[in-house]
Amino acid sequence: MNREGAIKMSRLQIGKIKKDRECLRSIVFKKLQQAIYTEKIKSGEKITEREIVKEFGVSRTPVREALCMLTTTGLIKFIPDKGFVIGKLTVKEIKNVMETRMAMEMFALRLAIQRIKPKEIKNLNLLLSKMKRAVKDKDTAKVFHISNSFHNQIILASGNQELFNFIQLLNNKIYHFRNVSFSTSNELEEYFTEHEKMLNALINKDEETAHKLAKKSIQRVNSIINRKIQK
């Protein structure tokens, strides 16, 4: 192999190593994120690179990179002389997040009503179809997951990526408080109907109805969070 060929091969190998590392980093990031969301790792708990390396069977580099990525989401904090710790908010901080989140989501909705595109309406319809099946199966966890995707799609329809990123940052801080529970199947069906009405309001540019429905949805989640932090 000539020198030019060797350089080309070297670049390909470096590219593959970089891609593999990015893939591992993403896997570690998602697994840790899910562990925090489901409270397998508790708020205030310390985590170390060594523990994660042992748990996932990967090298330290993608683990360190995943941990640094998680600090940008607010899910974990790096404390000098202590290391990485799962983020823990005070009651006051949680309430501040809830107030800010409501204001930002209502603003995003106002923009979405003005800017939503046919493709985004199609995506929302697809999510509603999935939610309807989950409601029929009484799969509460799946309904909640699809609802999150539904609201994220509306925020994205605002056409403001910075606004979307900021709201996601707020949601990450209080994610494990936000699980919606339903005592009856009628409540589950009513929850689905609210999403249907929301989509119709968006399609019809009915800002008043859309705002009432969004406010009701956010207040429901805020009530759940309030009950949890008062325990």
MOHU-V809309 format. One record per residue. N is the residue number from 1. SS is DSSP state (@ for helix, = for strand, . for the rest). PSI is psi as a letter, one per 20 degrees, with the letter a starting at -180 (999 if undefined). NEAR is the number of other ideal C-beta (glycine too) atoms within 10 Angstrom. Layout:
BEGIN
N_SS_PSI_NEAR ; N_SS_PSI_NEAR
END
This chain:
BEGIN
1_._p_8 ; 2_._r_7 ; 3_@_g_7 ; 4_@_g_8 ; 5_@_h_9 ; 6_@_g_10 ; 7_@_g_11 ; 8_@_g_12 ; 9_@_g_11 ; 10_@_g_10 ; 11_@_h_10 ; 12_@_g_10 ; 13_@_g_10 ; 14_@_g_10 ; 15_@_g_10 ; 16_@_g_10 ; 17_@_g_10 ; 18_@_g_10 ; 19_@_g_10 ; 20_@_g_11 ; 21_@_g_15 ; 22_@_h_12 ; 23_@_g_11 ; 24_@_g_18 ; 25_@_g_20 ; 26_@_g_14 ; 27_@_g_14 ; 28_@_g_23 ; 29_@_g_20 ; 30_@_h_11 ; 31_@_g_15 ; 32_@_g_25 ; 33_@_g_18 ; 34_@_h_11 ; 35_@_h_16 ; 36_@_g_23 ; 37_@_h_15 ; 38_._j_11 ; 39_._k_14 ; 40_._h_11 ; 41_._p_17 ; 42_._q_11 ; 43_._p_13 ; 44_._i_10 ; 45_._q_14 ; 46_=_p_13 ; 47_=_q_20 ; 48_._q_12 ; 49_@_g_16 ; 50_@_g_10 ; 51_@_g_11 ; 52_@_g_22 ; 53_@_g_17 ; 54_@_g_10 ; 55_@_g_14 ; 56_@_i_16 ; 57_._k_7 ; 58_._r_17 ; 59_._r_12 ; 60_@_h_11 ; 61_@_g_13 ; 62_@_h_22 ; 63_@_g_24 ; 64_@_g_16 ; 65_@_g_17 ; 66_@_g_23 ; 67_@_g_21 ; 68_@_h_14 ; 69_@_g_17 ; 70_@_h_23 ; 71_@_h_13 ; 72_@_i_11 ; 73_@_i_17 ; 74_._i_18 ; 75_._h_22 ; 76_=_r_24 ; 77_=_q_15 ; 78_=_o_12 ; 79_=_p_10 ; 80_._p_5 ; 81_._j_4 ; 82_._h_9 ; 83_=_b_14 ; 84_=_p_20 ; 85_=_p_15 ; 86_=_p_19 ; 87_._p_17 ; 88_._o_11 ; 89_._q_16 ; 90_._r_9 ; 91_@_g_10 ; 92_@_g_8 ; 93_@_h_13 ; 94_@_g_18 ; 95_@_h_16 ; 96_@_g_14 ; 97_@_g_20 ; 98_@_g_22 ; 99_@_g_11 ; 100_@_g_14 ; 101_@_g_21 ; 102_@_g_17 ; 103_@_g_11 ; 104_@_h_17 ; 105_@_h_22 ; 106_@_h_14 ; 107_@_g_15 ; 108_@_h_24 ; 109_@_g_24 ; 110_@_g_15 ; 111_@_h_16 ; 112_@_h_22 ; 113_@_h_20 ; 114_@_h_11 ; 115_@_i_12 ; 116_._q_21 ; 117_._q_11 ; 118_@_h_8 ; 119_@_h_9 ; 120_@_h_17 ; 121_@_h_15 ; 122_@_g_10 ; 123_@_h_16 ; 124_@_h_22 ; 125_@_h_12 ; 126_@_g_14 ; 127_@_h_20 ; 128_@_h_16 ; 129_@_g_11 ; 130_@_h_15 ; 131_@_h_24 ; 132_@_g_16 ; 133_@_g_12 ; 134_@_h_20 ; 135_@_g_22 ; 136_@_h_12 ; 137_._i_10 ; 138_._k_11 ; 139_._n_15 ; 140_@_g_18 ; 141_@_g_10 ; 142_@_h_15 ; 143_@_g_23 ; 144_@_g_18 ; 145_@_g_15 ; 146_@_h_23 ; 147_@_g_20 ; 148_@_g_15 ; 149_@_h_15 ; 150_@_g_20 ; 151_@_h_23 ; 152_@_h_16 ; 153_@_h_18 ; 154_@_g_23 ; 155_@_g_23 ; 156_@_h_17 ; 157_._i_24 ; 158_._h_22 ; 159_._j_15 ; 160_._n_17 ; 161_@_h_10 ; 162_@_h_7 ; 163_@_g_17 ; 164_@_g_17 ; 165_@_g_11 ; 166_@_g_16 ; 167_@_h_21 ; 168_@_h_15 ; 169_@_g_15 ; 170_@_g_18 ; 171_@_h_20 ; 172_@_h_19 ; 173_@_h_21 ; 174_@_j_21 ; 175_@_g_19 ; 176_@_i_16 ; 177_@_i_19 ; 178_._j_18 ; 179_._p_17 ; 180_._p_17 ; 181_._q_8 ; 182_._p_16 ; 183_._h_7 ; 184_._r_8 ; 185_@_h_12 ; 186_@_h_9 ; 187_@_h_13 ; 188_@_g_20 ; 189_@_h_14 ; 190_@_h_12 ; 191_@_g_19 ; 192_@_g_19 ; 193_@_h_12 ; 194_@_h_15 ; 195_@_h_22 ; 196_@_g_14 ; 197_@_h_15 ; 198_@_g_24 ; 199_@_g_20 ; 200_@_h_13 ; 201_@_h_20 ; 202_@_g_22 ; 203_@_h_15 ; 204_._j_11 ; 205_._k_10 ; 206_._n_16 ; 207_@_h_14 ; 208_@_g_8 ; 209_@_g_14 ; 210_@_g_24 ; 211_@_h_15 ; 212_@_g_14 ; 213_@_g_22 ; 214_@_g_22 ; 215_@_g_14 ; 216_@_g_11 ; 217_@_g_19 ; 218_@_g_18 ; 219_@_h_12 ; 220_@_g_14 ; 221_@_g_21 ; 222_@_h_19 ; 223_@_g_10 ; 224_@_g_15 ; 225_@_g_19 ; 226_@_g_14 ; 227_@_h_10 ; 228_@_g_14 ; 229_@_i_15 ; 230_._i_7 ; 231_._999_4
END
